[in-house]
Amino acid sequence: MTRILIIEDDKTFANQVAGLLSQNGFCIEQCHDGEQGLIKALAECFDLILLDVLLPTLNGFSILTHIRSVKQTPIIMMTACGAEAERIEGYQKGADDYLPKPCNFTEMLLRIDAVLRRSIGGQERNDQRELSIDALVLNRSVLSVHYNGQSIELTPIQFRLLWLLVEHQNDVLSKPFLYQMVLERPYSRYDRSMDMHLSRIRKKLVSAGMAADRLVTQHGKGYCFS
């Protein structure tokens, strides 16, 4: 089983995350103190570490630096929502990704899967090649999209964006998550690239006959395929 270490001082939140991950087949261990978390991370082998920034005795950035000096265990930092400076510092020190707190649990699972796939020895947890919802059909092998039998031309970036939204129908996926997964760069609130891509996808799908309100922008939250 995939082993994940959660280093988080908020025991209620840590237990919620641990319970969810356990239900999804992960083996979970927890530490609620920075120094103890570092000792455990260095002494044992984990497939992934979820690491809070603000911890007693030793903060998350110090732990990240120590771990990176001897190990390349994938690490996802957990930071307060909107703490852009912390996210940048985390990436600079070697974090693989970050999660905003409070977090969307669907998004958390997606981020964990993505980091595990990228890591050495990580296994592809989702090998699905085709999605079909009503009249919409996506094929990941050839990057093709059809609606009511009509072919729709999308760029690779637009295809990845639509695939994620359709794959997680009715879930709101945040802009920071989609920027990392689709554009492979950190989100900036001044960057309108994702809005542009989504607008073009919606226009093409509507032209093919899809209702415009199926691809929704929820202001301040993200995007959703309903």
N, C-alpha and C positions, 0 to 999 in steps of 0.2 A: 504494500500500500504506500501511496505517496505520503511522506511525513512533512507536516507543516508545524513550525514553531511560531506561536503568537507571543510577542513581547509587548504587553499592554497593561497599564496600571489600573485602568477602569475595568474592574472585574465583571460588572454587569455586561458591558459591551463585549469584552473578551469572551464571556460565556455564550453570548448570542452568536458571535462569529464562529466559535468552536462548535456549537450545536449545529449550525447550518452546514459547515464544512464536513462534519462527521456524517450528517445525513447524505452528503454527496460523495461519500466513499473515501474521505481523507482521514489519515491518522493524525490526531492533533495533540500537541503538548503546549502548556502555557507557562509563562513567567510574568510576574507583575512588578518586577524590580529590575532596573537597568543592569546592575552588576551581575545579578543572578542570571539574567537573560543572556548576557555576553558569555559567561562561563558555560552555560548550557549549549549555546550556539557553537562555541569553539570545541567543546568536548565531544559532541555528538554529530552525527551526519543527518542533515535535514535536506529535503528537496526544495524547500521554500521557507522564507522567514517573513512574517508580517510584523513590521517594526514601527511602533509609535515613536513620535518625535519627543514629546514631553514625558519623561520618566523620572522616578525618584532614583537617587544615587548616581545615575549616569544617563545622559540624554541619548536619544536615538542616533544623532550624528556621530557622537563619539563611538557608540557601538558599531555603527556602519564602518567607520574608519578602521577600527580594530579588526573587524571581520575581514574586510577587503585586503588587509595586509597579509593575511594567511589563507583565505578561502575565497572562492568565487560562488558561494551559495547564492542563488537568486533571492533578492530582497525587494519587497514592496513596502515602501514607507507609508505610514498613515498620518495625515496632517489635517489640520483644521481647514474647513472649506474656505477657499479664497486666499490661503496662505501661499501666495505665489513665490515669495522669497525663499520659503522653506523648501518648496518643490525644486527650485533651481539649485539650491545648496545640496539637496539630496542627490540629484542627478550628477552634480559635479563630484560628489564623493563616491559615486559608484552604485547608486540605487538603480534597480531595473525598472521600477515603475512606482506610482504613488496612488493612494486612495484618499479621497476627501472624506472627512468625518463631519457629520454623519454620512454614511455611505448607503448607496443603493445596493442591496445584496445580490441582485442579478448582475449588476455591473462588476461587483467584486469577484464573482465566480468567473466572469468573462476575462477579467484582467489576470486572475490566477492561471486560468487555462492558457492564455496567451504567453505569459512569462514562462510557464512550464514547457510549452512547445518550443520556445526559443532557446531554452537552456540545453546544455550538453546532456544528451541522453534523455531529454524530454520526449514524451510520447504524444503523438497526435491523439487528442481526446475526442475530436469531432471530425470524422472523415466523410461526412455527408457531402454529396456532390450535387444534389438537386433539391430545390425547394419549390413547392407548389402550393399556392393559396388562391382559391377561387380560380380566376382566369389568368393569374400571374404565375409564370414559370421561370425560375432562374437555374442555370446550369453553370456550376463553378469550374468544371473542367475546360469549357470553351468560352467562358465569360459571356454567355448568351442570355438575353432576356426576351420573353415573349408575353404579350398580353392579348387575350382573345385570338391567339394564333398569329398575331402581328409582331414581327421582329422589331425590337427597340435597341438602337445603338447607344451604348454607354461607354464612357472611358473606363479604364481599370479602376480608377479611384471612385468613380460614381458607382460602379458595380459593387465594390467592397462596401461602400456606404449602404446601398440598398440591401445587400445580402444581410448585413448585421441587423438592420431594422426589421426586415422580413423574418429573419431567423428568430428574433425576439419580439414577435408581434404583441402589441398592446403594452410593452414595457417602454418606459421613457428612458432613452440612453442619453447621457449628458454630453455636452460639447467637449469637456476635457477628455472624457473617455474616447469619444469618436476621433478627436484630433490625434490621440496617441495610436489608436488602432487602425485608422484609415490613412491619415496623413503622416503618421510616424514622427510627429513633433509635438512639443508641449503647446497647450492652448493659450492663446492670448485674447483677451476680450476685445482687442482692436482688430483682430484678424477675422475677416468675413468670408474666408474661403469656403468653409463648410456650408454657410448659408447659400452661397452661390451654387455649389454642387447640388445641394438639396433642391433648390429652385429649378435647376435644369432637369433634374430627374423627374420632379413633379410635373413639369411642363410636358415632357415626353410621354409620361404615363397617362396624363389627362388627354393628350392628343390621340392616344390609342383607345380611349374610352373609359379609363378608370376615374372614379369620383375623386375630386381634388382633396376632400377631407380625410382620405385614408392615409395620406402622408402629412403628418401634423407637426407643426412647430409649437412647442409649449414654452413660451417666453420665460426666461430665467431658469428653465429646467433642462430642455434639450429637445430631442426629436423622437417621434413615435410613428410606427406603421400600425394602423388600427384595423 
